[in-house]
Amino acid sequence: MCPVLQPVSLRGSTTPHGYAAVVQDNDIRQESSSGGVFTVLARYIIRQGGVVFGAAFAPNFRTVCHISVETEIELKKLRGSKYVQSEIGNTYSEAEELLRQGRKVLFTGTPCQIIGLKKYLTIKYDNLYLLTVACHGVPSPAVWSKYLNYLESRYKGRIACVSFRDKGKGWRNYRFVVCFSDGRYYAKKYSDDLYMRGFLRNCYLRPACYTCKAKNFNGCWDIMLADLWGVESICPAFNDDKGTSLVITSTGRGEKLLGEVESEMNIIGVDLQKAISLNPAIQFAAKGTLLKELFISEFDQRPIMVLLNKYCRDSLFKEFKRWIKNIV
């Protein structure tokens, strides 16, 4: 069912629409990577007696796995970006059983995971809603696990929580934060943390991400969520650095679902092509680089921080310029 092995047509019959959106609940927005739209959509499905599937950290934070939740309290597990590959496990078959029982299901995942589910089900269910995210690519779980091992060794503590998109210093300058059981924490701006830098430079994504077959937003899912980068020019009224979502509806059912929660958001239509041009992950696969080949070739022979410092750190001059910019 993998779209790499079995390519699928991404043609759709509905013209996609783009929206800038932020939820009115400031607490939800602050805890979300962008504008908090996922939470209100998921909450609506649960209040209809439905089930929501999405990615959650395992207890040790070394892996990310797809799980199902049926209560609003549990939605916190699924909220927020997780920049590591998620294990689907048995969630496709679990979703199928719930759909056969007549329950509403909201399944969230990367585009390739959503396509995989559609191919697995083979038939169309009117009680299934498909929600995907703009995907830069998914890093290797092995790299992530080694990085956490290093952090626990350095801080001599057990990891208690992880946030890839902490907005304590703002949405644009989000931080990578790891909290430890003794109350200490590690926090760096995304461009200063070496794991995040290697991820954004495509040093250790999964091989399929460099030739992604799922880079389209029309027809295979109902709604796509992304960051509305360039909000200051596209939708200045939402430019408060607290996080703004770009919502793309790809089907009529996606448009209808969004309408059901419209009263809980501030939402306005935007120029979709301009918004997409400022978030290339929506359309284009990650570019493979020589850094990726070198990093992977040495992965089993060298400590993780040796590799991150070797391939993900800038020159001293660039590091100095970034330091000055952060001060300013």
N, C-alpha and C positions, 0 to 999 in steps of 0.2 A: 504493500500500500504506500510505500515511500515515494514521494514525487520525484526523487532522483532516479529511482529504478523504473518507475512507471509514470512518465510525464503526463500532465493533465492540462487540458485547455482551460485558459483563464478568462475566456470570453463571457461576458455577462449581458443581460438584456435590459438592465436598468442603468441610467446615467448616474454616476456617483455624485454626491453632494458633499461639500466641505463646510465645517462649522468651527468657530472658536467657542470654547465652552469652559466654564469654571463652575464648580458647585458652590452653593450659597453657604454651606456649612464650612466655616473656616478651619475647624479641627480636622475634618476629613481631607480638606485640600492640603493642609500642612503635612499630613501623614502620607500623602500620595506623591508620586513622582512628578505628575503634571497638574492637571486641574481637578482630579478626583472623580472623573466621569465613571470609571469602572465601578466604584463603590455604589453609586446610585442605580446603575443598571443592574448590578448583581443583587442589591437589596430589593429591587422591584420584583425580580424573579423569585426570590426566597419568600417574599410576602404573598406571592401567588401560589405558594406551596411547591415551588420548584427547587432545583438543585443546581449549584454552581461548581464548575470544575476550573481549577487553575493551578499555578505553580507555587509551592511552599517549600521553605527550608526544612530539611530533616533536623532532628534534635541536636545533632553535633555540627550543623551548618556546613558539613563537607559536601553534601549533595543537595540538589533541588529535585523534588518529585511532584508530579501532578496528583492532586487529591480532590475529593468532593467535599463541599460544605453545605449545610442545610439551615444554619442559623446566622443571624447578622453578626453575632460576636465572633464567629469563626472567620468572617471575611477578612479580618485583620491579617490572617496568615497569608492571604493571596494578594494583599495590597503591596504596591511598590515593585520597582524593577529588580530583577535578579539576573545578573550578568554571568550566568553559567548554564550549561545545558540542563534541561529538565527531563527527568525520566518519566515517560508516559505510563509505564507499568500496565495495569489492567484497566485503566480509566476508559478506554474506548469501549470495552465490553460492558463495563459498569454503566456508562452513559446509554448504551443500546438497551440494556434491560430497563432502565428508568423510562426511556422513551416509549418502549413497548407497554409499560404500565400506564402511559398517558400523562406522565408528569412533565412539566416544563423543565428544560435543561439549557443552561447557558454554559457553553464550553469556550474557555479562553486559552489562547496559546499563540505560538509563533505561526506565521503563515504556513510553513511546511507541516506543522502539527495539525492545523485545521484542515488542510487538504488531505492529510493522512486519515483523519476521522471521517471525512466525507466519502473517501474511497472505501474505507472499512465498512461503513453502514450500507452502502450500495443503493439504498432507497431514501426518499425524501421524507422527513418528519416535520409536520407543521408545528410541533411543540419543541423544536430544536432551534436555538439561537447561537450563532457563531460569531465570536468576538476575537479579533486578532490585534496584534501590535506591530508597529513599525520596528523591524528587527535589523540591527546592525550586523548581527552574526552572533553565534554562541561560543564562548570560550570553552576550551577543554576542561572537563571536571578534574583531570589529574593536575593541571597547573593550579587551579583554584585550591585544591586540597593541600598541595605543597605550600602554597602561600599562607594558608591558615595555620599550618603546622609551624611555619616560621614565626608568625605573629604570636602564637601561644608560647613558643619557646622564648621569644624575646621578652614578652611581658610576664612570663611565668604565671599564667592564669588561664582559666577555661573561658572560652568565648560564650557570651550570654546573648548577644544580638548583633546583627549585621544590617547596615543600611548602605546601599549603593548610591542612593540619591537623597541624602540628608539636605534639607533646605534651611537649616538653621542660619546659614550665611547668605541665603537667597537661592532662587531657582537656577539662575544662569551659572552661578559659581557653586553649584552643588558639591557636597563633600562625600567622600567615602568614609564611613564610620564603623568601627568595630568596638563593641563594649565587652568588658570582661566581668566575670562573676564577682570580683572584689571591688567593683565600682570604677576602676580605671578604664580609660578608653583611648583608642587610636583614631585620629581624625585628620584627614588631609583633603584639600581641594582636589577634585577629580584629575586635574592636569598635573598634580604634584605626586599623586600616589602611583608607584611604578606598575602595580597590577592593572589599574585603570588605564594607564598610559599604553601599556602593551596591548590591552583589549582594543582601545580606540585606534591603535596603529596596525591592527590585524595580525599581530604576531603569533597568536595561538588559537585561532578560531577553528571550528570543525572543518574538515576538508570540503564538504559540500557547500559551505557558506561562500566560498570563493567563486562558485558557479551556480548560485542559488536559482532554482527553477520556480520559485514562488514569488518573484518580485513583480507583483501586480496587485491592484486593489479592486478589481472589478469582477464580481460574480461568484467567487468561491467562499466568501464570508459575508455576514450582514453588516458588521461595523468594524472599522479599524480605528485604533487609538494611537496617537503620536504626540510628540511635543510640537507645539506651534512656535518653532524658532522663527524669529523675525516678526514676532507679535507687535513690536513697536512700530512697524511700517504697515503690517497687514490689518491690525486691529488695535490701534493705540489706546482705546478705552480699557483694554484688558492688560495693559502693560504696567503691572505692579510688582513684578519679580517674585510673585508667589506661586507661579506655575499656571500655564494655560494649555489646555488640551486642543489638539486638532482632531476632530471627529469626522471620519469619512463614512457615509452610509453608501453601501454598495448594492443593496437590494431594497425592495419596497417594505419587507418585513423589518429590516434594519431601521428604515426611516420611521416606521410605526413604533418600534420599540423606543427609539430616542424620544419620540413625541410623548410617550407615557411618563417620562421622567423630566420633561422640559420645565415643569413648574419648580423643580428643585435646583435649577441651574440658571446662570446667566449665559445666554447662548445667542450667537449671531452668525449668519452666513458669511463666508469668506471666499476670496478668489482661490479656488482649489489648486490651480496650476501653479500659482505663485507660492502657495504654502508648500506644495510638494517640492518645488525647486529649492527651497531652503531647508529641506530635510531629505537629503538624498537616499537615506536608508529605506525610504518607502519604495523607491524604484530600482535602485542599483545594488548589485551584489558587492560584497567587500572585495577590495583589490588585494590579490596576493603579492607579497613583497619578498625580497631576498632575506629580510630580517626574519620572516616566518620560517623559511627553509633552514636558516642557521639556528634559530632558537630550537626548533624541533629536533634537529640533528644532534644537539648537545644536551637535550632535556634529561636523558637518563644518566648522564655522566657528571653533571655539575649541580651544585646546590641552587635552589630556585633564585635566591637573591643575587648570586653571581651572574646568572643569566639575565635577570631583570635589570641589573646595573649595567651589564654589557650591551644589551640590545634595546633597552627602553629609556635610558637616561640620555638627556641632551648634552651637548658640549657645555663646558663651563661658562662660555659667553652667553649661550641661550638660557642657561639656568640663572645667570645673573640678571638678564633682561626680564625674565619671568618674576624674579624676586622683587625687582624694582617696580614692575607693573602691579604686583599684589599690594605693595606698600602704598602706591598712588591710589 
